[in-house]
Amino acid sequence: MKLENLRIVVDERERKSGIPELLKSVGLNIEMKTLPIGDYIVAPETVVERKSLRDLMASVFDGRLFDQCSRLKEHFENPVVLMEGNVDEIEEIADNPLIFYGAISTVVLDFKIPVIPTPSATHTAKLLVSMCSRKDSHKGPYLKKIKKSSDLERQQLSSLCSLPGIGEKFAVRMLEKFGTPLNVFTATTTELGKIEGLGEARAKKIKKMLDTKSKHLKISNQTTLS
């Protein structure tokens, strides 16, 4: 397949990475858009979220990563997280590399999203070209009408997506059933278990996480509460 017959939709914020220019230089058709989800749409059902190692680490601590993963899974059949940079630098970036690898494990095992490492922007561009070149990847509409949530709705969904085993689909179902995140947090295990597809086991995990006393609780507070 000729490269000039291929196209990739690129998020406007990726201009500064230099990758769009690299893609253009090899003959690909590039469409710059402001994408609500992901950075590169390489096929109708394949979206790539590119993160430098530092951005990936930052997104773990501010909660963006799992929220983004939920949205990627919600709207695309084949989401990919692309991790760009020298993996040997993880020791310098992360105080505790286990937190970093724990987050990667969650993305791969819980969200079922592959994480692909590339050492540099040049290699990222090559990977994107290869993904775009796959058979049938160019057929069908690339851009979908993805409903944008308000900031408040986004925050509500994000708060629920922080619960164990909960992605955006279940978060939406929770709000449909209980109305507010607070009502979800105070619901009984039985009530949570009645959410379509959630099940008793997952409901128990959620209640255990919410009800377990934190080790951060100060002793003076424990005395007062007891």
C-alpha positions as CSV (number, residue, x, y, z in Angstrom):
1,M,0.0,0.0,0.0
2,K,1.3,3.4,-0.9
3,L,1.9,5.8,2.0
4,E,0.2,8.7,0.2
5,N,-3.0,6.6,0.3
6,L,-2.8,6.5,4.1
7,R,-4.0,9.1,6.6
8,I,-3.7,9.7,10.3
9,V,-5.8,12.1,12.3
10,V,-3.6,14.0,14.8
11,D,-4.5,16.0,17.8
12,E,-3.5,19.7,17.6
13,R,-1.5,19.5,20.8
14,E,0.9,17.0,19.2
15,R,2.4,19.7,16.8
16,K,5.2,20.5,19.3
17,S,6.3,16.9,19.5
18,G,7.6,17.0,15.9
19,I,5.9,13.7,15.1
20,P,3.3,15.2,12.6
21,E,6.2,16.6,10.6
22,L,8.0,13.3,10.6
23,L,4.8,11.6,9.4
24,K,4.4,14.2,6.6
25,S,8.0,13.8,5.5
26,V,7.4,10.1,4.6
27,G,4.3,11.0,2.6
28,L,1.4,10.3,4.9
29,N,-1.8,12.4,4.8
30,I,-2.1,14.2,8.1
31,E,-5.3,15.8,9.4
32,M,-4.8,18.1,12.4
33,K,-7.9,18.2,14.7
34,T,-8.6,18.9,18.3
35,L,-9.4,15.4,19.5
36,P,-11.5,14.9,22.6
37,I,-9.8,11.5,23.2
38,G,-6.3,10.3,22.3
39,D,-3.5,11.8,20.2
40,Y,-3.5,9.8,16.9
41,I,-6.3,8.0,15.2
42,V,-4.6,5.5,12.9
43,A,-7.7,3.5,11.9
44,P,-11.5,3.8,12.5
45,E,-11.3,1.7,15.7
46,T,-7.6,2.3,16.7
47,V,-6.5,5.3,18.7
48,V,-3.1,6.0,20.2
49,E,-2.5,7.9,23.4
50,R,1.2,9.1,23.3
51,K,2.9,9.8,26.6
52,S,6.4,10.7,27.5
53,L,7.7,8.8,30.5
54,R,7.4,12.0,32.6
55,D,3.9,12.7,31.5
56,L,2.9,9.1,32.1
57,M,4.2,9.3,35.6
58,A,2.5,12.7,36.2
59,S,-0.8,11.3,34.9
60,V,-0.5,8.4,37.4
61,F,-0.3,10.8,40.3
62,D,-3.0,13.3,39.2
63,G,-5.5,10.5,38.3
64,R,-5.6,11.4,34.6
65,L,-4.2,8.1,33.3
66,F,-7.0,5.7,34.4
67,D,-9.7,8.3,33.5
68,Q,-8.1,8.5,30.0
69,C,-8.0,4.7,29.7
70,S,-11.7,4.5,30.6
71,R,-12.6,7.0,27.9
72,L,-10.3,5.3,25.3
73,K,-12.0,2.0,26.0
74,E,-15.5,3.6,25.9
75,H,-15.1,4.9,22.4
76,F,-12.5,2.8,20.6
77,E,-12.3,-0.9,20.1
78,N,-8.4,-0.9,19.8
79,P,-6.9,1.8,22.1
80,V,-3.1,1.8,22.6
81,V,-1.0,3.7,25.1
82,L,2.4,4.6,23.6
83,M,5.2,5.2,26.1
84,E,7.9,7.3,24.6
85,G,11.4,7.7,26.1
86,N,14.4,5.9,27.6
87,V,13.0,3.3,30.1
88,D,16.3,3.3,32.0
89,E,15.4,6.8,33.2
90,I,12.4,5.5,35.2
91,E,14.7,5.4,38.3
92,E,15.3,9.1,38.0
93,I,11.7,10.1,37.2
94,A,9.9,8.0,39.8
95,D,10.8,7.9,43.5
96,N,9.2,4.5,43.6
97,P,9.3,2.6,40.3
98,L,6.9,0.0,41.7
99,I,4.1,2.7,41.6
100,F,5.0,3.3,37.9
101,Y,4.9,-0.4,37.1
102,G,1.8,-0.9,39.1
103,A,0.0,1.7,37.0
104,I,1.3,0.1,33.8
105,S,0.0,-3.3,35.1
106,T,-3.4,-1.8,35.7
107,V,-3.6,-0.4,32.2
108,V,-2.6,-3.7,30.6
109,L,-4.4,-6.2,32.9
110,D,-7.5,-4.2,34.1
111,F,-8.2,-2.0,31.1
112,K,-6.9,-4.5,28.6
113,I,-5.0,-1.7,26.8
114,P,-1.5,-2.6,25.4
115,V,1.4,-0.3,26.4
116,I,4.0,0.0,23.6
117,P,7.4,1.6,24.4
118,T,9.3,3.6,21.9
119,P,12.7,5.2,22.5
120,S,12.1,8.5,20.6
121,A,9.8,10.6,18.4
122,T,11.4,9.1,15.3
123,H,10.5,5.6,16.4
124,T,7.1,6.7,17.5
125,A,6.4,8.0,13.9
126,K,7.6,4.6,12.5
127,L,5.2,2.7,14.8
128,L,2.3,5.0,13.8
129,V,3.1,4.4,10.1
130,S,3.1,0.6,10.6
131,M,-0.2,0.7,12.5
132,C,-1.8,2.9,9.8
133,S,-0.5,0.5,7.1
134,R,-2.3,-2.5,8.3
135,K,-4.8,-4.1,6.0
136,D,-8.3,-2.5,6.1
137,S,-7.1,0.2,8.6
138,H,-7.9,2.9,6.1
139,K,-11.5,1.9,5.5
140,G,-14.4,3.7,7.3
141,P,-14.8,7.0,9.1
142,Y,-12.0,8.0,11.4
143,L,-13.7,10.7,13.5
144,K,-16.7,9.9,15.7
145,K,-19.1,12.2,17.4
146,I,-17.8,11.8,20.9
147,K,-20.0,13.5,23.4
148,K,-18.1,16.0,25.5
149,S,-19.1,16.0,29.2
150,S,-19.1,19.1,31.3
151,D,-16.3,19.5,33.8
152,L,-18.6,18.6,36.6
153,E,-19.8,15.4,34.9
154,R,-16.2,14.5,34.1
155,Q,-15.3,14.9,37.8
156,Q,-18.2,12.8,38.9
157,L,-17.2,10.0,36.4
158,S,-13.6,10.3,37.4
159,S,-14.4,9.9,41.1
160,L,-16.3,6.7,40.4
161,C,-13.7,5.4,38.0
162,S,-11.2,5.4,40.9
163,L,-13.2,2.6,42.5
164,P,-11.8,-0.9,42.0
165,G,-12.9,-2.5,38.8
166,I,-14.9,0.5,37.6
167,G,-14.5,2.0,34.1
168,E,-16.6,4.7,32.5
169,K,-19.4,2.3,31.5
170,F,-20.0,1.2,35.0
171,A,-19.6,4.8,36.3
172,V,-22.3,6.0,34.0
173,R,-24.6,3.1,35.1
174,M,-23.9,4.0,38.8
175,L,-25.0,7.6,38.2
176,E,-28.0,6.5,36.2
177,K,-29.1,4.3,39.2
178,F,-28.0,6.4,42.2
179,G,-28.0,10.0,40.8
180,T,-24.9,11.3,42.6
181,P,-21.4,9.9,43.5
182,L,-22.2,10.4,47.2
183,N,-25.2,8.0,46.9
184,V,-22.9,5.5,45.2
185,F,-20.4,5.7,48.0
186,T,-23.1,5.2,50.7
187,A,-24.9,2.4,48.9
188,T,-25.0,-1.1,50.4
189,T,-23.2,-4.0,48.8
190,T,-26.6,-5.5,47.8
191,E,-27.6,-2.2,46.1
192,L,-24.3,-2.0,44.2
193,G,-24.6,-5.6,43.2
194,K,-27.8,-4.8,41.4
195,I,-26.1,-2.6,38.8
196,E,-26.2,-4.4,35.5
197,G,-23.1,-6.5,35.0
198,L,-21.3,-5.4,38.2
199,G,-21.9,-8.5,40.3
200,E,-21.6,-9.3,44.0
201,A,-17.8,-9.9,44.0
202,R,-17.0,-6.5,42.5
203,A,-19.5,-4.8,44.8
204,K,-17.8,-6.4,47.8
205,K,-14.4,-5.1,46.7
206,I,-15.8,-1.6,46.3
207,K,-17.3,-1.6,49.8
208,K,-14.2,-3.1,51.3
209,M,-12.1,-0.3,49.8
210,L,-14.6,2.4,51.0
211,D,-15.0,1.0,54.5
212,T,-11.5,0.0,55.4
213,K,-10.0,2.4,57.9
214,S,-7.0,4.3,56.5
215,K,-3.6,3.9,58.1
216,H,-3.3,7.7,57.7
217,L,-6.0,8.2,60.4
218,K,-4.3,9.9,63.3
219,I,-4.3,8.2,66.7
220,S,-6.0,11.1,68.4
221,N,-8.9,10.9,65.9
222,Q,-9.1,7.1,66.5
223,T,-9.5,7.7,70.2
224,T,-12.2,10.2,69.6
225,L,-14.1,8.0,67.2
226,S,-13.9,4.9,69.3
